[in-house]
């Protein structure tokens, strides 16, 4: 079992709609468990529930869309996902997920609530798709260790999540790592997991939230917690590197949007998302 598969591994609960897991210290970003991993765990629970409900038919095994609201930051330790199947149709099956953890007083605290739809992405007839951005190959891009200042910016308090990733930043969008953010709100890079785990449709939801915050390119360093996330998976990814592009056009009132697109190693657009983030750091004078 890879580190990633271990991180989202779930055990059945006492009811058909309940599953239990444990978030580990190795998946932290700053003081919280990475939100992408939290979404992957919740989707895994819903996928298992749907598979059990659809045992007599062809199960919808691929997450296609997810809308998630983050209410409190997930922490290392046990968690419970409660799922509700809302509808099973011919094309999509839709359900709700609620992930909770014991609070300091032992009372369960809801971390995230989401609605997701699963379908089958066996064959995708692509009529039009966004072109993948031109980028140097991974070996010509910058790891955190190769970009002066990037490692400190990416750590956000000794984040362990980044140690799980092989992340290579496009030098043309990594000026923030040397104290020269472009102020365009653009970031691009290559991503794969260090444990060798190849991407699948659930992992894509995590990858949509795995890059450094695009706020860094706007000169804002620090935590930008996800408030709401909507992600779409367009097709199953081919093995290999994921090419990711982030952008943001609006920042104000302590909030910004972050748009992400992912292409697989064959150049297919495989996932896209928009999230509303809180901005907790003031722009330097």
C-alpha positions as CSV (number, residue, x, y, z in Angstrom):
1,X,0.0,0.0,0.0
2,X,1.4,3.4,-0.9
3,X,1.6,6.3,1.5
4,X,-1.3,8.0,-0.3
5,X,-3.5,4.9,-0.2
6,X,-2.7,4.4,3.5
7,X,-3.7,8.0,4.1
8,X,-7.2,7.6,2.6
9,X,-7.8,4.1,3.9
10,X,-11.1,3.7,5.5
11,X,-12.7,1.0,7.8
12,X,-16.4,0.4,7.8
13,X,-18.4,1.8,10.7
14,X,-21.3,0.5,12.7
15,X,-23.8,1.7,10.0
16,X,-23.7,1.4,6.2
17,X,-23.3,5.2,5.9
18,X,-20.3,5.5,8.2
19,X,-16.6,5.0,7.7
20,X,-13.6,5.7,9.8
21,X,-10.0,6.7,9.0
22,X,-7.0,8.4,10.5
23,X,-5.3,11.6,9.3
24,X,-1.5,11.4,9.8
25,X,1.1,14.0,10.7
26,X,2.8,13.4,7.3
27,X,0.0,15.2,5.4
28,X,0.0,18.6,7.0
29,X,0.1,22.0,5.3
30,X,0.9,24.5,7.9
31,X,-1.2,23.7,11.0
32,X,-3.9,21.7,9.1
33,X,-4.2,18.5,7.1
34,X,-4.1,19.3,3.4
35,X,-7.6,20.0,2.1
36,X,-7.1,18.0,-1.0
37,X,-6.4,14.9,1.0
38,X,-9.5,15.6,3.1
39,X,-11.6,15.7,0.0
40,X,-10.0,12.5,-1.4
41,X,-10.9,10.7,1.9
42,X,-14.5,12.0,1.8
43,X,-14.9,10.9,-1.8
44,X,-13.5,7.5,-1.1
45,X,-16.2,7.1,1.6
46,X,-19.0,8.1,-0.8
47,X,-17.5,5.9,-3.6
48,X,-17.6,2.9,-1.2
49,X,-21.1,3.6,-0.2
50,X,-22.3,3.9,-3.8
51,X,-20.5,0.7,-4.8
52,X,-22.3,-1.2,-2.1
53,X,-25.7,0.3,-3.1
54,X,-25.1,-0.4,-6.7
55,X,-23.8,-4.0,-6.2
56,X,-26.5,-5.3,-8.6
57,X,-25.7,-2.9,-11.4
58,X,-22.6,-1.3,-13.0
59,X,-21.2,1.0,-10.3
60,X,-20.3,4.6,-10.9
61,X,-16.7,4.5,-9.9
62,X,-15.3,7.9,-11.0
63,X,-15.8,11.1,-9.1
64,X,-17.0,13.6,-11.7
65,X,-17.9,16.7,-9.6
66,X,-17.4,17.8,-6.0
67,X,-18.6,20.9,-4.2
68,X,-17.1,21.1,-0.7
69,X,-17.4,23.7,2.1
70,X,-14.6,23.7,4.7
71,X,-15.8,24.8,8.1
72,X,-12.9,24.0,10.4
73,X,-9.3,22.8,9.7
74,X,-8.8,19.1,9.8
75,X,-6.1,17.9,12.3
76,X,-4.0,14.7,12.6
77,X,-6.0,12.0,14.3
78,X,-9.2,9.9,13.8
79,X,-12.1,11.0,11.6
80,X,-15.5,9.7,10.6
81,X,-17.2,10.2,7.3
82,X,-21.0,10.0,7.1
83,X,-22.4,9.6,3.7
84,X,-25.9,9.9,2.2
85,X,-26.9,8.6,-1.2
86,X,-29.2,11.2,-2.7
87,X,-29.9,9.7,-6.1
88,X,-28.6,6.8,-8.3
89,X,-29.3,7.5,-12.0
90,X,-28.2,6.0,-15.2
91,X,-25.4,8.5,-15.9
92,X,-24.5,9.9,-12.4
93,X,-25.0,8.9,-8.8
94,X,-25.0,11.8,-6.3
95,X,-24.4,11.8,-2.5
96,X,-23.5,14.0,0.4
97,X,-20.5,13.6,2.7
98,X,-19.8,15.0,6.2
99,X,-16.4,14.6,7.7
100,X,-16.1,15.0,11.5
101,X,-13.3,14.7,14.1
102,X,-13.4,14.7,17.9
103,X,-13.0,18.2,19.3
104,X,-10.9,19.0,22.4
105,X,-13.9,18.1,24.6
106,X,-14.6,14.9,22.7
107,X,-17.6,16.3,20.9
108,X,-17.5,15.7,17.1
109,X,-16.6,18.8,15.1
110,X,-17.6,19.0,11.4
111,X,-14.6,19.7,9.2
112,X,-16.1,19.6,5.8
113,X,-19.5,19.0,4.1
114,X,-19.7,18.2,0.5
115,X,-21.9,17.0,-2.3
116,X,-20.4,14.9,-5.1
117,X,-21.5,13.0,-8.2
118,X,-19.9,9.8,-9.5
119,X,-20.1,8.4,-13.1
120,X,-18.2,6.3,-15.5
121,X,-15.3,7.9,-17.4
122,X,-14.5,4.8,-19.4
123,X,-14.6,6.6,-22.8
124,X,-14.6,10.3,-23.2
125,X,-15.5,11.9,-26.5
126,X,-13.5,15.2,-26.4
127,X,-14.9,17.8,-28.8
128,X,-12.9,20.7,-27.5
129,X,-10.5,21.2,-24.6
130,X,-8.2,23.9,-23.3
131,X,-4.6,23.5,-24.6
132,X,-1.9,22.6,-22.1
133,X,0.4,25.5,-21.3
134,X,3.9,25.4,-22.8
135,X,6.3,24.5,-20.0
136,X,9.9,23.2,-19.8
137,X,10.1,19.5,-19.1
138,X,10.2,18.5,-15.4
139,X,14.0,18.1,-15.3
140,X,14.3,21.8,-16.4
141,X,11.9,23.1,-13.7
142,X,12.6,24.0,-10.1
143,X,12.1,21.9,-7.1
144,X,11.7,23.6,-3.8
145,X,15.3,22.8,-3.0
146,X,16.6,24.3,-6.2
147,X,14.7,27.6,-5.8
148,X,16.3,29.9,-3.2
149,X,13.6,31.1,-0.8
150,X,10.9,28.7,-2.2
151,X,11.5,26.0,0.5
152,X,10.8,28.5,3.3
153,X,7.8,30.0,1.6
154,X,6.4,26.5,0.9
155,X,6.9,25.2,4.4
156,X,4.2,27.3,6.0
157,X,5.3,26.0,9.4
158,X,7.2,22.9,8.4
159,X,4.5,21.4,6.2
160,X,5.0,17.7,5.8
161,X,2.6,17.4,2.9
162,X,5.2,18.8,0.6
163,X,7.5,15.9,1.4
164,X,5.0,13.5,-0.2
165,X,5.2,15.4,-3.5
166,X,7.6,15.6,-6.4
167,X,6.8,19.2,-7.3
168,X,8.6,21.0,-10.1
169,X,7.8,24.7,-10.7
170,X,7.9,26.4,-14.1
171,X,10.8,28.9,-13.7
172,X,8.8,31.6,-15.6
173,X,6.2,31.6,-12.8
174,X,8.5,31.1,-9.8
175,X,9.8,34.6,-9.4
176,X,8.1,34.7,-6.0
177,X,10.6,32.2,-4.8
178,X,13.4,34.7,-5.2
179,X,11.4,37.7,-3.9
180,X,10.2,38.8,-7.3
181,X,6.5,37.9,-7.6
182,X,5.1,38.8,-11.1
183,X,1.9,40.1,-9.6
184,X,0.0,38.4,-12.5
185,X,-1.5,35.7,-10.3
186,X,-0.2,32.8,-12.3
187,X,1.7,29.6,-11.3
188,X,2.5,26.4,-13.3
189,X,4.3,23.2,-12.4
190,X,4.6,19.5,-12.7
191,X,3.4,17.1,-10.0
192,X,3.6,13.5,-9.1
193,X,3.7,11.6,-5.8
194,X,7.0,10.5,-4.4
195,X,5.7,7.1,-3.4
196,X,5.2,6.2,-7.0
197,X,1.4,6.2,-6.9
198,X,0.0,6.8,-10.3
199,X,-2.9,9.3,-10.6
200,X,-6.5,8.3,-10.7
201,X,-9.7,10.2,-10.6
202,X,-9.9,10.5,-6.9
203,X,-6.2,11.6,-6.6
204,X,-6.9,14.3,-9.1
205,X,-9.2,16.0,-6.6
206,X,-6.2,16.2,-4.2
207,X,-3.9,17.4,-6.9
208,X,-6.2,20.3,-7.7
209,X,-5.3,21.6,-4.2
210,X,-1.7,20.5,-4.0
211,X,0.2,23.4,-5.6
212,X,1.6,26.3,-3.6
213,X,-1.1,29.1,-3.3
214,X,-1.2,31.3,-6.3
215,X,-1.3,34.1,-3.8
216,X,2.5,33.8,-3.6
217,X,2.7,35.2,-7.1
218,X,0.8,38.2,-5.8
219,X,3.3,38.8,-3.0
220,X,1.2,37.3,-0.3
221,X,2.9,34.6,1.7
222,X,1.2,32.6,4.3
223,X,-1.9,30.5,4.8
224,X,-4.8,30.8,2.3
225,X,-7.4,28.4,3.7
226,X,-10.0,27.0,1.3
227,X,-13.5,28.2,2.1
228,X,-15.4,26.6,-0.8
229,X,-14.1,24.3,-3.5
230,X,-15.7,23.0,-6.7
231,X,-13.8,20.5,-8.8
232,X,-14.6,18.7,-12.0
233,X,-12.9,15.5,-13.3
234,X,-13.1,15.3,-17.1
235,X,-11.4,12.0,-17.8
236,X,-9.2,9.3,-16.3
237,X,-5.6,10.3,-16.3
238,X,-2.8,8.5,-18.0
239,X,0.2,7.4,-15.8
240,X,3.0,9.9,-15.3
241,X,3.4,13.6,-14.5
242,X,0.5,15.9,-14.1
243,X,0.8,19.4,-15.6
244,X,-0.9,22.0,-13.4
245,X,-1.8,25.6,-14.1
246,X,-3.1,28.0,-11.5
247,X,-4.5,31.5,-11.9
248,X,-6.3,34.2,-10.0
249,X,-7.8,37.5,-11.2
250,X,-9.6,38.8,-8.2
251,X,-8.3,39.6,-4.7
252,X,-10.0,41.8,-2.2
253,X,-11.9,41.9,1.1
254,X,-9.7,39.2,2.5
255,X,-10.7,36.6,-0.2
256,X,-9.5,35.5,-3.6
257,X,-10.4,32.8,-6.1
258,X,-8.0,30.2,-7.4
259,X,-8.6,28.4,-10.7
260,X,-6.7,25.2,-11.4
261,X,-6.5,23.0,-14.5
262,X,-4.7,19.7,-14.8
263,X,-3.4,17.9,-17.9
264,X,-2.1,14.4,-17.9
265,X,1.1,13.0,-19.5
266,X,-0.8,12.6,-22.8
267,X,-1.9,16.2,-22.9
268,X,-5.5,15.5,-22.0
269,X,-7.3,18.0,-19.7
270,X,-8.3,15.7,-16.9
271,X,-9.5,18.0,-14.1
272,X,-10.4,21.6,-13.3
273,X,-11.5,23.6,-10.2
274,X,-12.3,26.9,-8.7
275,X,-11.9,27.6,-5.0
276,X,-12.7,30.6,-2.8
277,X,-9.8,31.2,-0.4
278,X,-9.3,33.3,2.6
279,X,-6.3,35.6,2.6
280,X,-4.7,35.8,6.0
281,X,-1.6,37.8,5.2
282,X,-1.3,41.5,4.4
283,X,0.6,42.6,1.3
284,X,4.0,44.0,2.3
285,X,4.2,47.8,2.2
